[in-house]
Amino acid sequence: MAIQMRRGAYTNLNKAKLMPGEWAVVVSDDSEASDGRSVYICFAAGSVKRMATYEDIVNNLKNYFRDGTVDFSLGDDGHLKLEVD
């Protein structure tokens, strides 16, 4: 079985054409991503999810708690730690 992965601008992403297990790397224009870049994975025909990195999650949470009273870090156990002032 060949390993498949696609890349390109979001405007060219056709989720219906992805194969199960195939990754799609969006290098520009994804309006859902703050920098326009994102990664998608196909689980089955028509079942595609956007993936998030640790950095994405931290940035999203910091934007949610904009008052600056909350900070986040990665604990020794690998879990996200919430630090409230």
N, C-alpha and C positions, 0 to 999 in steps of 0.2 A: 504494500500500500504506500502510495506517495504521500509525503508530508506537504500539505497545502497551506499557504498563507497569502493573503492579499494585502496591498497597501495602495494608498492614494488619497485624494481629497474626499471629503464627506459627500460632496455632490455626486461622486461616482460610485458610492457604496450602494450596492443592491443586495440587501439582506436575504432576499429570496433565492439568490444564486449561491449563497454559501453552503458548503457541505458540512455535515456533522463533524465536530472536532476542529473545524477550520477557524483560524484567527483572521481578523481584518484590522489592519493598523491604519488609522486615519491620521494623515500627516498635516491636514489643514481643514479649516472651515466647519468644524463641528460646533454648532451654536450651543450645545449643551455643555461643552468643556470650556473652561476659562481661557485656555491658551489655544483652543481650536483643535487640539490633538487628543485622540482617544484610541481605545482598543476594544474590539468586540470579539465575542466567541460564539460560535454556532453550536447548539446542543442537538438540534434536530431540524428538519426542514421547517422553516418559519419560526423557529425558536432561537432567537439571538439576544444576548444580553451584553450591555456595556460593562466593562470591568473598571474597577477603581483601584488606585494605588493608595498606600498609606498616606502619602503626601496629599493626594486628592481629598481624602476623608478629613484629614486635619484641617486643610484649608477651608473645606465646606463647613466644618463645625466652627472654626474661628469666624467665618463670615456670619454664621448664624448667631453667635454670641459676640456681636460687634462691640459691646460695651467694655471689653478688655478685662473683665473680671474672671474669665475662664481661660485656662491654658491646657494644652494636651501634650503628652509625651508617651513614649513606648516604654513599658515596664520591662524589668528583667525577665518576666515570664512571657513576654511577647504580646501582652494585652495592652490596649490603649488605656492610659490613665488620665482621668479628668482632675485638674487642679483648679480649685475655686479660691479666689482671694477673699 
